Amino acid sequence: METKYIFKLEDATLHLSHGNSKLGRTVLNFSILPGNSTHRPILKMRDENYVETGEQKWLCNIDGTCTKHCDTCYKTCYAWKSLCFHHNVNAKAWADNTLLLRSGRVFDMIDEELNNNPDYANTNMFRINTSGEIENLEQLEGWNELAKKHPNIQFSLYTKNYEVLKEFVQKHSDSVENFVINVSQWHHEADNFLKENEGKFNVFEYDDSNKKKNNLLEEDIQRLFSIPHCPAVMKNGRHYKIDGKDFTCDMCGRCYKKTGKTTAVYSH
């Protein structure tokens, strides 16, 4: 099967974004490719009238960053869907960032931007991997070192890569104070890690009790009901609005503070 986009490290440039409808416009963020070598986005090609031609192409030549942690959730992944539907907007940016991250150059490049780009002078919140996942210990250490250099900025990360996080804990005990790691909990996948590190990290737990065809036990439904939920997502899965405007992360900041507490989020 042919590939639509071919990306190369020598052509890659850094892409940082000032927020979106979920984060708010003040949260600086960095995105990389979701998926993995097995689960690669496939595009259904369309003609000039936007009618499917029956032809399919691989999205690009770069594997996603989610490794095995993609296997259970890629079908419902917002980043995956965004890449498939808006590849003309985000494919190059996410692929470039992925290549730069794997090269090890990205942290110095972001440091340079935060120090010298006037557009980022007032940045106080930074979302790591709005799409994609931590791949290895070196990347997690790189983000920790970057946060250490910018103590005035609250860095936040969500991760399902418990193996790498365990390596990090064993080596460093904890991240710097302004680097908040939110452990993504998905149908008890993080139970063993959280038991070993009780209260050490924030937990962000997926709650699909709002879906009619869920496989949750009644005890889980009751437990999730008792947990504070992300205020941005209503039980019907829609974005909460205030005076007609989306409620965003920069209005809350819960995931940008080290609390060791659990926040659930309804499926959306």
C-alpha positions as CSV (number, residue, x, y, z in Angstrom):
1,M,0.0,0.0,0.0
2,E,1.3,3.5,-0.8
3,T,2.1,6.1,1.8
4,K,0.6,9.6,1.5
5,Y,3.3,11.6,3.5
6,I,7.0,11.0,3.7
7,F,8.7,12.9,6.5
8,K,12.5,13.2,7.1
9,L,14.5,14.4,10.1
10,E,16.6,16.7,8.0
11,D,13.5,18.6,7.0
12,A,11.8,18.6,10.5
13,T,11.0,21.8,12.4
14,L,9.7,22.2,15.9
15,H,6.0,22.8,16.3
16,L,4.5,24.2,19.5
17,S,0.9,25.2,19.8
18,H,-0.9,27.8,22.0
19,G,-3.8,25.6,23.2
20,N,-7.0,24.4,21.7
21,S,-10.7,24.1,22.5
22,K,-10.0,21.6,25.4
23,L,-6.8,23.1,26.8
24,G,-7.7,26.8,26.4
25,R,-5.6,29.3,24.4
26,T,-3.0,30.0,27.1
27,V,-1.7,26.4,27.5
28,L,1.4,25.8,25.4
29,N,1.5,22.3,24.1
30,F,3.6,19.7,22.2
31,S,2.1,16.9,20.1
32,I,3.6,13.7,18.6
33,L,2.2,10.9,16.5
34,P,-0.2,8.4,18.2
35,G,-0.4,4.7,17.3
36,N,2.4,2.2,16.9
37,S,4.1,0.0,14.3
38,T,1.1,-2.3,14.3
39,H,-1.7,0.3,14.5
40,R,-0.9,2.8,11.7
41,P,-3.5,5.3,10.5
42,I,-4.9,4.4,7.1
43,L,-6.6,7.1,4.9
44,K,-9.6,6.4,2.7
45,M,-8.8,8.5,-0.3
46,R,-11.5,10.8,-1.8
47,D,-11.9,12.6,-5.1
48,E,-12.3,16.4,-5.7
49,N,-16.0,16.0,-4.7
50,Y,-15.0,14.4,-1.4
51,V,-16.4,11.0,-2.5
52,E,-14.4,7.9,-1.4
53,T,-12.6,6.4,-4.4
54,G,-12.0,3.0,-2.7
55,E,-8.2,3.6,-2.6
56,Q,-6.4,3.5,0.7
57,K,-3.0,4.8,1.8
58,W,-0.9,4.7,4.9
59,L,-0.9,8.1,6.5
60,C,2.9,8.5,6.8
61,N,6.2,6.7,7.0
62,I,6.7,7.3,10.8
63,D,5.5,4.9,13.4
64,G,3.4,6.3,16.3
65,T,4.8,6.6,19.8
66,C,2.3,4.7,21.8
67,T,4.1,1.3,21.6
68,K,2.0,-1.5,23.2
69,H,0.0,1.0,25.1
70,C,-1.9,1.7,21.9
71,D,-3.5,-1.7,21.7
72,T,-6.5,-1.3,24.0
73,C,-7.6,2.2,23.2
74,Y,-6.7,3.3,19.6
75,K,-10.2,2.7,18.3
76,T,-11.6,5.4,20.7
77,C,-8.4,7.6,20.7
78,Y,-9.2,11.3,20.1
79,A,-5.6,11.9,18.8
80,W,-6.0,9.0,16.3
81,K,-9.3,10.4,15.0
82,S,-7.9,13.9,14.8
83,L,-4.9,12.6,12.7
84,C,-7.2,10.7,10.3
85,F,-9.6,13.5,9.8
86,H,-7.3,16.5,9.9
87,H,-4.0,15.1,8.6
88,N,-3.6,18.1,6.2
89,V,-3.3,20.3,9.3
90,N,-1.5,18.2,11.9
91,A,0.3,15.3,10.2
92,K,3.5,17.2,9.4
93,A,3.6,19.0,12.8
94,W,3.2,15.7,14.8
95,A,5.6,13.8,12.6
96,D,8.3,16.5,12.8
97,N,8.0,16.6,16.5
98,T,8.2,12.8,16.7
99,L,11.4,12.8,14.7
100,L,13.0,15.6,16.7
101,L,12.0,13.9,20.0
102,R,13.6,10.6,18.9
103,S,16.7,12.4,17.8
104,G,17.2,13.9,21.3
105,R,17.3,17.4,19.9
106,V,13.8,18.5,20.9
107,F,14.5,19.5,24.5
108,D,17.2,22.0,23.6
109,M,14.9,23.4,20.9
110,I,12.0,23.9,23.3
111,D,14.3,25.4,25.9
112,E,15.5,27.9,23.3
113,E,11.9,28.8,22.4
114,L,10.8,29.3,26.0
115,N,13.9,31.5,26.7
116,N,13.9,33.6,23.6
117,N,10.5,33.6,21.7
118,P,8.4,36.6,22.9
119,D,5.3,34.7,22.0
120,Y,6.0,32.3,24.9
121,A,7.2,34.9,27.4
122,N,4.0,34.6,29.6
123,T,3.7,30.8,29.4
124,N,2.8,29.3,32.7
125,M,1.3,25.9,31.7
126,F,2.7,23.4,29.3
127,R,1.0,20.2,28.2
128,I,3.4,17.5,27.2
129,N,2.2,15.0,24.5
130,T,-1.3,16.3,23.8
131,S,-1.2,13.4,21.4
132,G,1.2,10.4,21.6
133,E,3.0,8.8,24.5
134,I,6.3,8.6,26.4
135,E,8.4,5.9,24.6
136,N,11.4,5.5,27.0
137,L,13.2,6.6,30.2
138,E,15.3,9.1,28.3
139,Q,12.3,11.0,27.1
140,L,10.8,11.2,30.6
141,E,14.1,12.4,32.0
142,G,14.3,15.0,29.2
143,W,11.0,16.5,30.2
144,N,12.0,16.5,33.8
145,E,15.2,18.4,33.0
146,L,13.3,20.9,30.9
147,A,10.8,21.5,33.7
148,K,13.7,22.0,36.1
149,K,15.1,24.8,33.8
150,H,11.7,26.6,33.8
151,P,10.3,26.5,37.4
152,N,7.8,29.2,36.6
153,I,6.0,26.9,34.2
154,Q,3.7,24.0,35.3
155,F,4.4,21.0,33.0
156,S,1.8,18.3,32.8
157,L,1.8,14.8,31.3
158,Y,-0.7,11.9,31.0
159,T,0.9,8.5,30.6
160,K,0.0,4.8,30.4
161,N,3.6,3.7,30.1
162,Y,3.8,2.4,33.6
163,E,7.0,0.4,32.9
164,V,9.0,3.6,32.0
165,L,7.4,5.5,34.9
166,K,8.5,2.7,37.2
167,E,12.1,3.0,35.9
168,F,11.9,6.7,36.5
169,V,10.7,6.3,40.1
170,Q,13.4,3.8,40.9
171,K,16.1,6.1,39.5
172,H,14.8,9.6,40.6
173,S,12.1,8.9,43.2
174,D,9.9,11.7,41.9
175,S,9.8,14.4,39.2
176,V,10.6,18.1,40.0
177,E,7.8,20.0,41.7
178,N,6.5,21.7,38.5
179,F,6.4,18.5,36.4
180,V,3.1,16.9,37.2
181,I,2.7,13.3,36.0
182,N,-0.9,12.1,35.7
183,V,-1.1,8.3,35.5
184,S,-3.8,7.3,33.0
185,Q,-6.0,4.6,34.5
186,W,-8.0,2.6,32.0
187,H,-10.2,-0.4,33.3
188,H,-7.7,-1.3,36.1
189,E,-4.7,-1.4,33.8
190,A,-2.7,0.8,36.3
191,D,-3.7,-1.1,39.4
192,N,-0.4,-2.8,40.1
193,F,1.6,0.4,39.5
194,L,-0.6,2.5,41.7
195,K,-0.6,-0.1,44.5
196,E,3.2,0.1,44.5
197,N,3.2,3.9,44.3
198,E,0.1,4.8,46.3
199,G,-0.6,8.6,46.6
200,K,2.6,9.4,44.7
201,F,1.1,10.5,41.4
202,N,-2.1,12.1,40.2
203,V,-4.5,9.6,38.6
204,F,-6.7,10.4,35.6
205,E,-9.2,7.6,35.2
206,Y,-11.4,6.9,32.1
207,D,-15.0,6.5,33.0
208,D,-17.2,4.9,30.4
209,S,-20.2,4.3,32.7
210,N,-22.0,6.9,30.6
211,K,-22.0,4.5,27.7
212,K,-24.9,2.1,27.5
213,K,-22.7,-0.8,26.3
214,N,-20.0,-0.7,28.9
215,N,-18.6,-3.7,30.7
216,L,-18.1,-2.2,34.1
217,L,-19.0,-4.0,37.3
218,E,-21.5,-2.4,39.5
219,E,-18.8,-1.8,42.1
220,D,-16.7,0.1,39.6
221,I,-19.7,2.2,38.5
222,Q,-20.3,3.2,42.2
223,R,-16.6,3.8,42.8
224,L,-16.3,6.0,39.7
225,F,-19.5,7.9,40.7
226,S,-17.8,8.9,44.0
227,I,-14.7,10.3,42.3
228,P,-14.5,14.0,41.3
229,H,-14.7,14.3,37.5
230,C,-13.0,16.5,35.1
231,P,-15.3,19.6,35.0
232,A,-14.7,20.1,31.2
233,V,-16.7,16.9,30.2
234,M,-20.3,16.4,31.1
235,K,-21.8,12.9,31.7
236,N,-23.3,13.0,28.2
237,G,-19.8,13.3,26.9
238,R,-20.2,16.8,25.7
239,H,-18.0,19.7,26.5
240,Y,-19.2,21.8,29.5
241,K,-19.7,25.5,28.6
242,I,-19.9,28.7,30.6
243,D,-21.7,31.6,29.0
244,G,-21.5,29.7,25.7
245,K,-17.7,29.2,25.9
246,D,-16.0,25.8,26.5
247,F,-14.7,25.2,30.0
248,T,-10.9,24.5,29.5
249,C,-7.9,23.2,31.4
250,D,-6.5,26.7,32.0
251,M,-9.7,27.5,34.0
252,C,-9.1,24.5,36.3
253,G,-5.5,23.5,36.5
254,R,-6.2,20.4,38.5
255,C,-3.9,18.2,36.4
256,Y,-1.1,20.8,36.6
257,K,-0.8,20.5,40.4
258,K,0.7,17.6,42.4
259,T,-2.1,16.3,44.6
260,G,-1.8,12.6,44.4
261,K,-5.5,12.4,43.9
262,T,-7.7,10.8,41.3
263,T,-9.8,12.6,38.7
264,A,-12.2,10.7,36.5
265,V,-13.3,11.8,33.1
266,Y,-16.4,10.6,31.3
267,S,-16.0,9.0,27.9
268,H,-16.2,11.6,25.2
